[in-house]
Amino acid sequence: MNKIKCIVVDDEPLAISLLESYVQKIPFLELIFSTENPIDALEYIQNNESDLVFLDIQMPELTGINFMKILGDKQKYILTTAYSEYALEGYEHNIVDYLLKPISFERFYKSALKAQERFSMNEGKEDSHFFVKSSGQQHRINFDEILYVESIKDYVNIRTGEEEYIVLDTLKSMEQQLPENSFVRIHKSFIINLNQIKSLGTKKVTLVSDQEIPIGESFRMNLLTKIK
């Protein structure tokens, strides 16, 4: 199993230092980012691949609960909090465990093992769907229903046969969330579902819905490789 890529978010510098030292002691964890600012963490997660967030709940700029509501199911979380009453609310989200401050290394290690078990269970299994936040609601989208994903400035448009969902996200992040055996980026602004291709030309792909998607020159070889 690959190392679990971890992010630490806490508004207390001493708490960050402690969690960083704990992560670095555990061989199957990899610390890739830490910050006192949850907004910086949101931006980092939108643009980088990560797995697990050690997340403080009580932060002045953005609470941990609201942080999770913004990201949805993109990450798994271990909550770090001084307030045990928050634990129950946290379990409504994609929570592996919660750690009550002050955190001992023994308790931290048990949480890390829980995370490892959760990731091991999911390894090798391909989900059939994911959830995205659009128009203030969480929507379940089946991967096989997606025709294409289009980048529109700071948003992406996920288009299915019946609906379209405008989501605050990046095309790079979408690439990481969609199954790589079924989806391919064919242009700086487009990802398509390979199973939805009707015909392939030199400069464009026509989907079964008759929509035409341009092929970027630098993406052509990767597309041809995927089709083969």
N, C-alpha and C positions, 0 to 999 in steps of 0.2 A: 504494500500500500504506500502511496506517496505521502510525503509529510503534509500535515494539516496546516494551511497557511493562516496565520492568526493576526488579528488586529486588536489593539488595546485602546479603549476609549474611556477616559476618566478625567474629571476636572481637577483632580488632586495629583500634583507631581510625585509625591511620595508613593501614592497608590500605583501610579504608572510604573515607577522604578521597581516596586515589589513584584508586580505582575510580569514585567519584562524579565526579571531575574528568574522567576519561576518557569516561564515559557522556555527560556534558554537552557534550563536544566533537563528538559524532557525531550528525548531524541526524536519522537514522532511529531513534535510541534515545531513550527518555523515562524518566528516573529517577522512580519514584513512591514508593519506600520504601527505607530502609536502616536496619540495626540491627546491634548487636553480639550480640543475643540471638536465637538460632534459634527459641525458643518464641514470641517476639513475631512473628517472620516467619511461622510456621505459622498463627498466629491471623489475621494480616493477609491471607494468601493465601486462607484459608477464607472471608473476608468481602468480598473485593475482587477485581476483575478484573485479572489480571496475566499476562504471557507468559513472561518469561525471568528466571531467578535466577542471579546471580553468587554462587556458593556456596563458602565455605571448607570444606575437609574436616575439618581438625583443630580442633574446638571443644570446650571442656570440658563444656558442658551436654548437647550433642547433636551427634554427628558428622554431617558432611555426608551420608555414606552412609545413616545411619538417617533423616535428614531426608527424603531422596528416597524411602526405603521407605515412610514415612508418607504422603507426598503421592501416590505412584504417578505416573501419567501426566498429572497436572493441569498440570504446568509443563515447560518445557524448561530445561536447566541448562548453564551454563558453570562448570566447577569451577576454583577458584583454590586452589592448594596449593604447599607448599614441598617436597612429597615425591612424586617422579615415580612411585614404585611404586604409588601409589593410582590412577593414571590408568586402568589396565586394569580394575580393579574398577568404576570409575565408568561405564565404557562399557556395563555391564549395564543401566544405567538410561537415561532419556530425555536423553542427553547430546549437546550440540552440539559441545563442545570442552572442553579443559582448558588452563589457563594456569599455568605454573610460575613461582612467585615467585623473584626480583623480576620484576615484569611491566612490560615496556616498552610504550609507547603503540603502536608499530608492531605488536607481537604481539597486543595487545588489539584493534586495529582489524581484523586478519585474522580474529579470532574473531567479532567483530561482523558482518563480512561473511558468515561462515559461517551465523550465526544468521539474517541477512536472507534468505539463499538458502533456508534450511530453511522459514522462514515463507512465503516467496513460492511455494514448491512446494506448500504446503498450502492457500494462499489459493484460494478458489473451489471447493475439493474438500470435500465433506461426508462425514465418516466415517460408517460404518454401525454402529459400536459404540464402547463405551468400557470401561475397566477400573475396578472399584471394589474396595476392600478390605473384606471382611466375614468375620467369624468367623476372623480370622487368615490369610485367603487372598485372593489377587487373583482376581476373577471377571470374565470377559468377558461383557458384556451387550449384545445387539443392540438398537438403539433401537426397531425396529419391534415387538419383543416386550414392551416396557414398557406396562403398562396405566396406572399412575399412580405418583406419588411423593408420599409423605406425610411431613410433618414431625412428629417425636416428640421433643420437648425438644431435646437436643443432637445428635440423630441424624435420619436420614431412612430411611424404609422404601421401597425400590424394589420394586414389585410387578409381576411378569410373570404370564403365564398359568399357569406351572408352579411358580415359586419366588418367595420374597421375600428381599431382602438388606437387613440392617440395617447402615447405614454411618454412621460419624462424619463428619457433614458438615451443611451448612445448605441450606435450600430455595433460598436466593438463589444459592448456588454451583451447585446443580443446574440452576437456570434458565440459567446461563451455559454449562453443559456440554452441555445437550440442544439438538438442532436447533430453532431458533425457528419454522421453518415447520411443524413437526409437534407441538410441545408448547406448552401455554399454562397459565399459573397461573390457576386459577379460584377460589381461596380462599386465605386466609392460610396454610393448612396443606396445600394440595394443588396439584400440577401433574398434568395429564392428557395423554394421547396423543390428539390429535385424530382419528387414524385408528382409534381404538378406541371412538369414540362410537356408541352404538346409538340413543339418543334424547335429546332435550334438552327439559327443562321450564323453568318459571320459576325454580325454586329448586334444581334438582338436574340432574345429568347421569347417565344410565344408560349404562354401558359394555357392550360386547358380552359381557362375562363376567357381566352382570347386577348388577354392583356399582354402587351409587348413591353419587355424590360430590356434596356440597353446593356450591352456587355462592354465593360471597360477593358482596354487593351492589356493592362497589367494583370487582369484577373482571368483572361481567357484560358491560359494554360492550366490553371488550377481547376477551372470548370471542366475542361476536357478530361483531365485526370480523374475527377470525381465521377464523371459519366462512364468512363471506361471501367 
